[in-house]
Amino acid sequence: QVQLVESGGGKVQAGGSLRISCTASGSIFTMGWYRQAPGKQRELVATMTATGNTNYADSVKGRFTISRDNTKKTVYLQMNSLKPEDTAVYYCYARYLSQEDYWGQGTQVTVSS
């Protein structure tokens, strides 16, 4: 049974930091994060392959850092210099070696001005 379990969301002031985590199971190739703000479409935040290739949205480059622990099957997103525009539900994403995609339940990140 595939489960993606997110943690670490919360509320911070603008300029602050949060680190969110997602732990999965199975044979995963790509892990990462998408987010969806009210009234907006879901968008890619950052992904990382099992071989270390990363992909970031332009809006978070230089502020967010994705990392993963392949042994723990956990992906992290360190979010620094947070802006109110970063407020969204952040969804963990995993693409398995089978090429199946799975999503976590989402964790709320709220950045106040």
C-alpha positions in Angstrom: 0.0 0.0 0.0 1.5 3.3 -1.1 1.4 6.0 1.5 3.0 9.4 1.5 3.0 11.0 4.9 3.8 14.7 5.2 4.7 16.7 8.3 6.2 20.0 9.2 3.6 22.5 7.9 2.6 25.4 10.0 2.4 29.2 10.3 5.4 31.5 10.1 6.0 35.2 9.7 7.3 36.5 6.4 11.0 36.0 6.3 10.9 33.0 8.4 11.6 29.4 7.7 9.9 26.0 7.7 11.0 22.5 6.9 8.5 20.0 5.7 9.0 16.3 5.2 7.4 13.5 3.5 8.0 9.8 4.1 7.0 7.2 1.5 7.3 3.5 0.9 8.3 1.5 -2.1 10.7 1.9 -4.9 10.7 5.6 -5.7 12.4 7.4 -8.5 11.3 11.0 -8.2 10.1 12.7 -5.0 9.2 16.3 -4.5 6.6 18.9 -3.7 3.8 20.7 -5.4 1.6 23.4 -3.9 -1.8 24.8 -4.4 -2.9 28.2 -3.2 -6.5 29.3 -3.0 -7.8 30.2 -6.5 -4.7 28.9 -8.2 -3.7 25.7 -10.0 -1.4 23.2 -8.4 2.2 24.0 -9.3 5.6 22.4 -9.1 7.7 23.6 -6.2 10.7 21.2 -6.4 11.5 17.7 -7.2 14.5 15.4 -6.9 15.3 12.2 -8.6 16.9 9.2 -6.9 20.1 10.1 -8.7 20.2 13.7 -7.4 18.8 15.8 -10.2 16.7 18.6 -8.9 14.1 20.8 -10.5 12.8 24.0 -8.9 10.1 26.5 -9.7 11.7 29.9 -10.6 9.7 31.5 -7.8 11.5 29.4 -5.1 15.0 29.2 -6.5 17.5 30.5 -4.0 15.0 30.2 -1.1 13.9 26.6 -1.0 16.1 23.6 -1.0 15.0 20.0 -1.6 16.8 17.1 -0.2 16.1 13.4 0.2 17.2 10.5 2.2 16.9 7.4 0.0 17.4 5.1 2.9 14.5 6.6 4.9 12.6 7.2 1.7 12.0 10.7 2.9 12.1 14.0 1.0 12.5 17.4 2.7 11.9 20.9 1.7 13.7 23.6 3.5 11.9 26.8 3.0 13.7 30.0 3.8 12.8 33.7 3.4 9.2 32.7 3.2 6.8 35.1 1.6 3.1 35.4 2.0 2.9 34.3 -1.7 4.2 30.9 -0.5 1.0 30.3 1.5 -0.5 27.1 0.1 -1.2 23.5 0.7 2.0 21.6 -0.1 1.6 18.2 -1.5 4.2 15.5 -1.4 4.7 13.8 -4.8 6.4 10.5 -5.7 6.9 8.8 -9.0 7.7 5.2 -8.6 10.0 3.0 -10.6 6.8 1.6 -12.1 6.1 5.1 -13.3 3.1 5.4 -11.1 2.5 8.7 -9.5 1.2 9.2 -5.9 0.3 12.1 -3.8 0.3 12.9 -0.1 -2.7 14.4 1.7 -1.1 17.9 1.8 0.2 20.0 4.6 -0.7 23.6 5.1 2.0 26.3 5.0 0.8 29.8 6.0 3.1 32.8 5.8 1.8 36.0 7.4 2.9 39.4 6.6 
